[in-house]
Amino acid sequence: MRERFKIINNDKDLVISHYPMENNEISNKISVIDKYYVENGKYKLKGEIVDKKTNTKQKFASANMLFMSKQVITDVAINNPWHFLFHGEEFLYSLRLYTYGYNIYAPDENVIYHNYYRKDQPKLWTDFKEKYNVENKKTSTKLRNAIKFEKSKKMFGKKRTKKSFFKEYIH
């Protein structure tokens, strides 16, 4: 898949990501992540179901599916020290990818599936509800501060600025 995108886009700074469709859902649609909203102080991303297209550039990456070279992981390590962070980690990682110069594309086909809603089945926020609520509140605050104020050389790259990310993607 990466070679197909690389040849078509000639984009070596490439990450392929999207929200996978529901379990066993095969169609001519794909999820593109170009929207976000803030709810209760948390940055949440929203996928939009669109017709499959080749080379659809998008603003955000999904933690559900990331396809990238090992260089991306070397540059933009996923070593999140913030336990129980849910909603916000994708926004932060997308911002970090952007500052390191990586571009995010949706795949042109559904290659994995994700049964996200799975009613009556275990989820982090229900299995460890008390701990999750306490830790998630702390880490959400840390996340907002990192997005706004963090100047760490390791956290953010130098190829593009956080300011340009917000100007280009967040209106």
N, CA and C of each residue as an Amber inpcrd file, in Angstrom:
protein
   513
   0.8230000  -1.1900000   0.0000000   0.0000000   0.0000000   0.0000000
   0.8680000   1.2550000   0.0000000   1.8910000   1.2900000   0.8280000
   2.7690000   2.4710000   0.9040000   3.4350000   2.7370000  -0.4400000
   3.9020000   1.6820000  -1.1120000   4.5600000   1.8650000  -2.4100000
   3.5950000   2.4560000  -3.4280000   2.3620000   1.9910000  -3.4020000
   1.3610000   2.5250000  -4.3260000   1.1710000   4.0230000  -4.0940000
   1.0620000   4.4350000  -2.8420000   0.9160000   5.8570000  -2.5180000
   2.1920000   6.6190000  -2.8550000   3.3320000   6.0490000  -2.5370000
   4.6030000   6.7340000  -2.7650000   4.8050000   7.0250000  -4.2480000
   4.5180000   6.0540000  -5.0660000   4.6840000   6.2340000  -6.5120000
   3.7030000   7.2940000  -7.0180000   2.4700000   7.1970000  -6.5890000
   1.4480000   8.1330000  -7.0670000   1.7280000   9.5430000  -6.5740000
   2.0700000   9.6850000  -5.3020000   2.2470000  11.0080000  -4.7170000
   3.6840000  11.5050000  -4.7430000   4.6170000  10.5980000  -4.9360000
   6.0270000  10.9380000  -4.7990000   6.2640000  11.6410000  -3.4630000
   5.6090000  11.1300000  -2.4420000   5.6260000  11.7330000  -1.1180000
   6.3010000  10.7620000  -0.1520000   7.5580000  11.0280000   0.1620000
   8.2740000  10.1140000   1.0560000   7.8930000  10.3470000   2.5140000
   7.3110000  11.4970000   2.8090000   6.8960000  11.8170000   4.1700000
   5.4140000  11.5020000   4.3370000   5.1060000  10.2250000   4.2480000
   3.7410000   9.7590000   4.1060000   3.3050000   8.8990000   5.2920000
   2.1010000   9.1540000   5.7770000   1.4510000   8.3100000   6.7790000
   0.0640000   8.0000000   6.2280000  -0.3230000   6.7320000   6.2640000
  -1.6630000   6.3370000   5.8280000  -2.4430000   5.9730000   7.0820000
  -3.6120000   6.5780000   7.2260000  -4.3920000   6.3750000   8.4420000
  -5.8630000   6.6560000   8.1720000  -6.7140000   6.0170000   8.9300000
  -8.1520000   6.3380000   8.8810000  -8.8660000   5.6060000  10.0010000
 -10.1290000   5.9380000  10.1800000 -10.9710000   5.1680000  11.0900000
 -11.5250000   4.0030000  10.2810000 -11.1460000   2.7800000  10.6370000
 -11.6600000   1.6280000   9.8940000 -13.1870000   1.5540000   9.9780000
 -13.7720000   0.9960000   8.9530000 -15.2180000   0.8110000   8.9200000
 -15.5960000  -0.2540000   9.9460000 -16.8790000  -0.3340000  10.2370000
 -17.3690000  -1.3410000  11.1730000 -17.0630000  -2.7480000  10.6630000
 -17.0710000  -3.6790000  11.5620000 -16.7770000  -5.0730000  11.2850000
 -17.5070000  -5.5920000  10.0470000 -16.7560000  -6.1660000   9.1200000
 -17.2770000  -6.8160000   7.9110000 -18.0420000  -5.8840000   6.9750000
 -17.8800000  -4.6150000   7.1230000 -18.5690000  -3.6630000   6.2580000
 -17.7180000  -3.4190000   5.0130000 -18.1120000  -3.9880000   3.9220000
 -17.3680000  -3.8130000   2.6790000 -18.2080000  -2.9160000   1.7770000
 -17.6080000  -1.8510000   1.3280000 -18.3720000  -0.9190000   0.5010000
 -17.4280000  -0.1050000  -0.3660000 -18.0080000   0.8310000  -1.0540000
 -17.2080000   1.7380000  -1.8770000 -16.9490000   3.0380000  -1.1160000
 -17.0040000   2.9650000   0.2070000 -16.8090000   4.1440000   1.0590000
 -15.5470000   3.9800000   1.9020000 -15.0270000   5.1130000   2.3640000
 -13.8520000   5.1350000   3.2480000 -14.0540000   6.2820000   4.2380000
 -13.4370000   6.1830000   5.3770000 -13.5350000   7.2470000   6.3760000
 -12.3310000   8.1810000   6.2530000 -12.6020000   9.4760000   6.1240000
 -11.5680000  10.5030000   6.0520000 -11.6990000  11.3680000   7.2960000
 -10.5740000  11.6270000   7.9690000 -10.6130000  12.3560000   9.2370000
 -10.1450000  13.7930000   9.0220000 -11.1030000  14.6780000   8.8600000
 -10.7920000  16.0870000   8.6020000 -11.4680000  17.0340000   9.5820000
 -12.1890000  16.4950000  10.5330000 -12.9180000  17.3500000  11.4600000
 -12.5470000  17.0290000  12.9000000 -12.6480000  18.0360000  13.7340000
 -12.4430000  17.8330000  15.1600000 -13.4120000  18.7350000  15.9120000
 -13.6120000  18.4350000  17.1580000 -14.3970000  19.2930000  18.0320000
 -13.8730000  19.1240000  19.4540000 -14.1900000  20.0630000  20.3000000
 -13.7720000  19.9900000  21.6970000 -15.0280000  19.7690000  22.5250000
 -14.9790000  18.7220000  23.3380000 -16.1070000  18.3890000  24.2020000
 -15.5680000  18.1210000  25.6040000 -16.0670000  18.8520000  26.5660000
 -15.5950000  18.7270000  27.9520000 -14.0800000  18.8630000  28.0400000
 -13.5200000  19.7770000  27.2660000 -12.0860000  20.0240000  27.2960000
 -11.2530000  18.9930000  26.5650000 -11.8950000  18.0540000  25.8550000
 -11.1710000  17.0000000  25.1390000 -11.2580000  17.2330000  23.6380000
 -10.1170000  17.0520000  22.9620000 -10.0730000  17.1620000  21.5060000
 -10.5370000  15.8400000  20.9200000 -11.6290000  15.8540000  20.1870000
 -12.1580000  14.6360000  19.5810000 -12.1600000  14.7960000  18.0690000
 -11.7780000  13.7360000  17.3770000 -11.7640000  13.7580000  15.9190000
 -13.0380000  13.1150000  15.3940000 -13.3750000  13.4640000  14.1710000
 -14.5820000  12.9150000  13.5620000 -14.2760000  12.4990000  12.1360000
 -14.5600000  11.2520000  11.8410000 -14.3890000  10.7560000  10.4860000
 -15.6330000  11.0350000   9.6610000 -15.4190000  11.2900000   8.3910000
 -16.5260000  11.5020000   7.4610000 -16.4670000  10.3920000   6.4250000
 -17.5890000   9.7300000   6.2200000 -17.6490000   8.6430000   5.2580000
 -17.8190000   9.2480000   3.8550000 -16.8790000   8.9230000   2.9740000
 -16.8880000   9.4570000   1.6110000 -16.6680000   8.3140000   0.6160000
 -16.9030000   8.5970000  -0.6530000 -16.5990000   7.6160000  -1.6980000
 -15.0970000   7.3720000  -1.7140000 -14.7130000   6.1340000  -1.9800000
 -13.2870000   5.8090000  -2.0640000 -12.6360000   6.6040000  -3.1770000
 -11.4860000   7.1620000  -2.8700000 -10.6850000   7.8810000  -3.8550000
  -9.2310000   7.5410000  -3.5810000  -8.4170000   7.6800000  -4.5600000
  -6.9870000   7.4790000  -4.3710000  -6.3710000   8.7970000  -3.9210000
  -5.4650000   8.7110000  -2.9660000  -4.6620000   9.8540000  -2.5280000
  -5.4660000  10.9590000  -1.8440000  -6.3310000  10.6010000  -0.9500000
  -7.0970000  11.5990000  -0.2250000  -6.2940000  12.0730000   0.9770000
  -5.7990000  13.2990000   0.8850000  -5.0360000  13.8720000   1.9900000
  -6.0170000  14.2720000   3.0820000  -5.6230000  14.0530000   4.3340000
  -6.4850000  14.4250000   5.4480000  -5.6790000  15.1230000   6.5230000
  -6.3590000  15.7440000   7.4550000  -5.7000000  16.5440000   8.4860000
  -5.2130000  15.7180000   9.6670000  -5.9340000  14.6660000   9.9920000
  -5.6820000  13.9570000  11.2450000  -5.4070000  12.4720000  11.0330000
  -4.7050000  11.9000000  11.9930000  -4.3870000  10.4730000  11.9960000
  -5.2200000   9.7660000  13.0670000  -5.5220000   8.5280000  12.8150000
  -6.2940000   7.7040000  13.7410000  -5.3770000   6.7300000  14.4670000
  -5.6260000   6.5330000  15.7370000  -4.8760000   5.5270000  16.4870000
  -5.3310000   4.1180000  16.1060000  -6.4450000   4.0090000  15.3900000
  -6.9640000   2.7070000  14.9780000  -6.1830000   2.0850000  13.8330000
  -5.6300000   2.9110000  12.9790000  -4.8800000   2.3950000  11.8440000
  -3.8260000   3.4100000  11.4140000  -2.5800000   3.0400000  11.6010000
  -1.4470000   3.8600000  11.1610000  -0.5430000   2.9670000  10.3260000
  -0.2760000   3.3770000   9.1130000   0.6140000   2.6440000   8.2220000
   1.6930000   3.6240000   7.8110000   2.9450000   3.3450000   8.2420000
   4.0200000   4.3070000   8.0120000   5.3640000   3.6170000   8.0840000
   6.3870000   4.3090000   7.6610000   7.7320000   3.7480000   7.6990000
   8.2770000   3.7950000   9.1230000   9.3090000   3.0170000   9.3550000
   9.9150000   3.0370000  10.6910000  10.5490000   4.3990000  10.9860000
  10.8800000   5.1500000   9.9530000  11.4480000   6.4830000  10.1640000
  10.4530000   7.4010000  10.8770000   9.1890000   7.2450000  10.5550000
   8.1620000   8.0530000  11.2190000   8.1630000   7.7500000  12.7170000
   8.2410000   6.4770000  13.0500000   8.2240000   6.0920000  14.4660000
   9.4940000   6.5690000  15.1670000  10.6020000   6.5740000  14.4580000
  11.8400000   7.1100000  15.0260000  11.7100000   8.6080000  15.2800000
  11.1700000   9.3170000  14.3010000  11.0200000  10.7710000  14.4210000
   9.9280000  11.1660000  15.4080000   8.7860000  10.5070000  15.3130000
   7.5980000  10.9020000  16.0740000   7.1480000   9.6990000  16.9080000
   7.9520000   9.3560000  17.8950000   7.6970000   8.1720000  18.7170000
   6.3370000   8.2490000  19.3950000   5.7070000   7.0910000  19.4980000
   4.4270000   6.9990000  20.2100000   4.7440000   6.4720000  21.6140000
   5.3740000   7.2860000  22.3920000   5.7240000   6.8760000  23.7560000
   4.9800000   7.7820000  24.7300000   3.6850000   7.6890000  24.6630000
   2.8180000   8.5570000  25.4460000   2.9320000   8.2350000  26.9340000
   3.4750000   9.1490000  27.7150000   3.6020000   8.9090000  29.1520000
   2.3050000   9.2120000  29.9050000   1.2760000   9.5780000  29.1770000
   0.0260000   9.9780000  29.8210000  -0.9480000   8.8160000  29.8100000
  -1.0400000   8.1520000  30.9220000  -1.8680000   6.9550000  31.0250000
  -3.3520000   7.3000000  30.9640000  -4.1020000   6.4010000  30.3800000
  -5.5590000   6.5110000  30.2970000  -6.0270000   7.7020000  29.4780000
  -5.1870000   8.2220000  28.6070000  -5.6290000   9.3100000  27.7400000
  -6.4380000   8.7200000  26.5960000  -7.6640000   9.1750000  26.4790000
  -8.5250000   8.7580000  25.3850000  -9.2600000  10.0060000  24.9260000
  -9.2290000  10.2900000  23.6830000  -9.7120000  11.5170000  23.0600000
  -8.6920000  12.6150000  23.3160000  -7.9330000  12.8730000  22.3110000
  -6.8960000  13.8920000  22.3890000  -5.5640000  13.3700000  21.9000000
  -5.3240000  12.0840000  22.0960000  -4.0400000  11.5170000  21.6740000
  -3.9010000  11.5600000  20.1530000  -4.9870000  11.3840000  19.4220000
  -4.9280000  11.4270000  17.9610000  -4.6880000  12.8550000  17.4640000
  -5.3210000  13.8060000  18.0990000  -5.1140000  15.2100000  17.7380000
  -3.6490000  15.5840000  17.9660000  -3.1200000  15.2270000  19.1300000
  -1.7270000  15.5340000  19.4560000  -0.7710000  14.8440000  18.4830000
  -0.9990000  13.5730000  18.1930000  -0.1050000  12.8580000  17.2880000
  -0.1640000  13.4490000  15.8770000  -1.3470000  13.8660000  15.4530000
  -1.4940000  14.5070000  14.1360000  -0.7100000  15.8150000  14.0830000
  -0.8080000  16.5900000  15.1360000  -0.0580000  17.8510000  15.2420000
   1.4460000  17.5740000  15.2170000   1.8750000  16.5630000  15.9460000
   3.2970000  16.2110000  15.9660000   3.7680000  15.7580000  14.5890000
   2.9760000  14.8940000  13.9270000   3.3330000  14.4510000  12.5710000
   3.4960000  15.6490000  11.6410000   2.5750000  16.5810000  11.7400000
   2.6050000  17.7790000  10.9050000   3.9030000  18.5630000  11.1410000
   4.2670000  18.7940000  12.3910000   5.4670000  19.5950000  12.6750000
   6.7440000  18.8900000  12.2400000   6.7000000  17.5670000  12.1380000
   7.8540000  16.8180000  11.6420000   7.8420000  16.7110000  10.1170000
   6.8280000  17.2710000   9.4730000   6.7910000  17.3010000   8.0160000
   6.0640000  16.1490000   7.3540000   5.3810000  15.3200000   8.1330000
   4.6700000  14.1780000   7.5570000   3.2780000  14.5830000   7.1000000
   2.8280000  13.9660000   6.0030000   1.5060000  14.1940000   5.4410000
   0.6610000  12.9470000   5.6540000  -0.6070000  13.1450000   5.9660000
  -1.4980000  12.0370000   6.3030000  -2.5100000  11.8580000   5.1830000
  -2.6550000  10.6080000   4.7500000  -3.6060000  10.2570000   3.7010000
  -4.5120000   9.1360000   4.1780000  -5.7410000   9.1260000   3.6530000
  -6.6430000   7.9940000   3.8720000  -6.2940000   6.9200000   2.8490000
  -6.4340000   5.6530000   3.2130000  -6.1900000   4.6010000   2.2190000
  -7.3060000   4.6140000   1.1770000  -7.0550000   3.9840000   0.0420000
  -8.0920000   3.9400000  -0.9880000  -8.9400000   2.6810000  -0.8840000
  -8.7330000   1.9100000   0.1730000  -9.5650000   0.7360000   0.4290000
  -9.5460000   0.4330000   1.9230000 -10.5670000  -0.2550000   2.3850000
 -10.6200000  -0.6760000   3.7780000  -9.7890000  -1.9410000   3.9290000
  -8.7100000  -1.8580000   4.6770000  -7.8230000  -3.0140000   4.8290000
  -7.9680000  -3.6870000   6.1910000  -8.5800000  -2.9800000   7.1420000
  -8.8880000  -3.5750000   8.4410000 -10.2650000  -3.0770000   8.8670000
 -10.8350000  -3.7450000   9.8290000 -12.1500000  -3.3710000  10.3280000
 -12.0740000  -3.2160000  11.8380000 -12.9730000  -2.4270000  12.3860000
 -12.9520000  -2.1490000  13.8160000 -14.3770000  -2.1160000  14.3530000
 -14.6750000  -3.0280000  15.2460000 -15.9870000  -3.0730000  15.8730000
 -15.9600000  -2.1290000  17.0730000 -16.0220000  -0.8540000  16.8170000
 -15.8060000   0.1790000  17.8320000 -16.8930000   0.1990000  18.8930000
 -18.1400000   0.1760000  18.5020000 -19.2190000   0.3710000  19.4700000
 -19.4670000  -0.8560000  20.3340000 -19.3660000  -2.0400000  19.8220000
 -19.5020000  -3.3220000  20.5130000 -20.2470000  -3.2350000  21.8430000
 -21.5270000  -3.0610000  21.7550000 -22.3600000  -2.9380000  22.9550000
 -22.1810000  -4.1320000  23.8790000 -22.2320000  -3.8490000  25.1540000
 -22.1460000  -4.8750000  26.2120000 -20.8280000  -5.6400000  26.2110000
 -19.7830000  -5.0550000  25.6570000 -18.4630000  -5.6740000  25.7060000
 -17.5010000  -4.7270000  26.4080000 -16.4170000  -5.2630000  26.9790000
 -15.4940000  -4.4490000  27.7860000 -14.8510000  -3.3040000  27.0090000
 -14.6530000  -2.2160000  27.7300000 -13.9360000  -1.0500000  27.2130000
 -13.1280000  -0.4840000  28.3650000 -12.0250000   0.1620000  28.0490000
 -11.1410000   0.7330000  29.0620000 -11.9080000   1.6020000  30.0440000
 -12.7560000   2.4730000  29.5330000 -13.4440000   3.4430000  30.3830000
 -14.5650000   2.8250000  31.2170000 -14.9520000   1.5730000  30.9240000
 -15.9300000   0.9100000  31.7900000 -15.2660000  -0.1130000  32.7050000
 -14.2490000  -0.7850000  32.2390000 -13.5630000  -1.7900000  33.0610000
 -12.7990000  -1.1660000  34.2240000 -12.2390000   0.0160000  34.0020000
 -11.4530000   0.7090000  35.0280000 -12.0380000   2.0990000  35.2510000
 -13.3420000   2.1780000  35.3880000 -14.0690000   3.4410000  35.3600000
 -13.5170000   4.4920000  36.3220000 -13.3340000   4.1450000  37.5750000
 -12.8780000   5.1310000  38.5670000 -11.4840000   5.6360000  38.2400000
 -10.5550000   4.7050000  38.0210000  -9.1830000   5.0870000  37.6950000
  -9.1370000   5.8360000  36.3670000  -9.8940000   5.3630000  35.3950000
  -9.9310000   6.0180000  34.0860000 -10.3810000   7.4690000  34.2230000
 -11.4560000   7.7030000  34.9600000 -11.9810000   9.0650000  35.0930000
 -10.9660000  10.0020000  35.7340000 -10.2870000   9.5540000  36.7840000
  -9.2930000  10.3900000  37.4650000  -8.0960000  10.6460000  36.5530000
  -7.5230000   9.5820000  35.9970000  -6.3250000   9.7060000  35.1670000
  -6.5990000  10.4430000  33.8630000  -7.7530000  10.1810000  33.2570000
  -8.0800000  10.8260000  31.9870000  -8.2440000  12.3280000  32.1770000
  -8.7990000  12.7400000  33.2800000  -8.9510000  14.1770000  33.5450000
  -7.5740000  14.8420000  33.6670000  -6.6550000  14.2010000  34.3980000
  -5.2890000  14.7370000  34.5530000  -4.5790000  14.8250000  33.2050000
  -4.6540000  13.7280000  32.4500000  -3.9100000  13.6960000  31.1880000
  -4.5270000  14.6110000  30.1410000  -5.8340000  14.8110000  30.1830000
  -6.4660000  15.7440000  29.2450000  -5.9710000  17.1630000  29.4870000
  -5.7620000  17.5190000  30.7560000  -5.2280000  18.8420000  31.0880000
  -3.7880000  18.9580000  30.5950000  -2.9820000  17.9250000  30.8310000
  -1.5930000  17.9280000  30.3420000  -1.5610000  18.0620000  28.8200000
  -2.4670000  17.3600000  28.1660000  -2.5330000  17.3970000  26.7080000
  -2.8300000  18.8080000  26.2160000  -3.8350000  19.4480000  26.7720000
  -4.1730000  20.8130000  26.3490000  -2.9930000  21.7490000  26.5530000
  -2.2820000  21.6000000  27.6680000  -1.1060000  22.4360000  27.9230000
   0.0070000  22.1520000  26.9200000   0.2010000  20.8820000  26.5790000
   1.2400000  20.5250000  25.6000000   0.9240000  21.1220000  24.2340000
  -0.3160000  21.0390000  23.8410000  -0.7190000  21.5710000  22.5370000
  -0.5080000  23.0810000  22.4950000  -0.8340000  23.7490000  23.5810000
  -0.7320000  25.2100000  23.6050000   0.6720000  25.7260000  23.8960000
   1.3830000  25.0760000  24.8340000   2.6040000  25.6870000  25.3600000
   3.8890000  24.8970000  25.1550000   3.8060000  23.6060000  24.9210000
   5.0000000  22.7520000  24.8740000   5.9550000  23.2060000  23.7780000
   7.2240000  23.3470000  24.1410000   8.2420000  23.7440000  23.1650000
   9.3610000  22.7070000  23.0830000   9.1110000  21.5340000  23.6260000
  10.1040000  20.4770000  23.6570000  10.5720000  20.1210000  22.2490000
  11.8740000  20.0030000  22.0950000  12.4370000  19.6320000  20.7970000
  12.0390000  18.2160000  20.4110000  11.8310000  17.3490000  21.4080000
  11.4540000  15.9750000  21.1080000   9.9860000  15.8520000  20.7400000
   9.1490000  16.6180000  21.4100000   7.7190000  16.4660000  21.1740000
   7.3170000  16.9810000  19.7920000   7.8100000  18.1330000  19.4040000
   7.4140000  18.7290000  18.1330000   8.6190000  18.9130000  17.2200000
   8.3700000  18.7600000  15.9260000   9.4280000  18.8980000  14.9440000
   9.6510000  20.3480000  14.5390000  10.5830000  20.5350000  13.6080000
  10.9410000  21.8830000  13.1650000  10.6280000  22.1450000  11.6910000
  10.0550000  21.1650000  10.9980000   9.7880000  21.3580000   9.5660000
   8.5820000  22.2700000   9.3330000   7.6000000  22.1850000  10.1970000
   6.4260000  23.0600000  10.1250000   6.0550000  23.4260000  11.5640000
   5.4470000  24.5700000  11.7370000   5.1500000  25.0520000  13.0900000
   3.7430000  24.6500000  13.5490000   3.5740000  24.6360000  14.8710000
   2.2430000  24.4190000  15.4270000   1.3110000  25.5290000  14.9470000
   1.8470000  26.7350000  14.8850000   1.0400000  27.8780000  14.4520000
   0.5030000  27.6540000  13.0380000   1.3410000  27.1360000  12.1380000
   0.8810000  26.9060000  10.7650000  -0.1420000  25.7670000  10.7090000
  -0.0130000  24.7730000  11.5800000  -1.0070000  23.6980000  11.6760000
  -2.3670000  24.2950000  12.0070000  -2.4040000  25.1410000  13.0320000
  -3.6710000  25.7370000  13.4480000  -4.2180000  26.6790000  12.3790000
  -3.3310000  27.3970000  11.7050000  -3.7800000  28.3120000  10.6500000
  -4.3410000  27.5330000   9.4510000  -3.6460000  26.4430000   9.0750000
  -4.0380000  25.6710000   7.8990000  -5.2230000  24.7490000   8.1650000
  -5.2550000  24.1170000   9.3300000  -6.2360000  23.0640000   9.5860000
  -7.3610000  23.4450000  10.5550000  -7.0930000  24.3500000  11.4680000
  -8.0690000  24.6840000  12.5010000  -8.5340000  26.1180000  12.2630000
  -9.7050000  26.2760000  11.7780000 -10.1860000  27.6150000  11.4050000
 -10.9720000  28.2420000  12.5250000
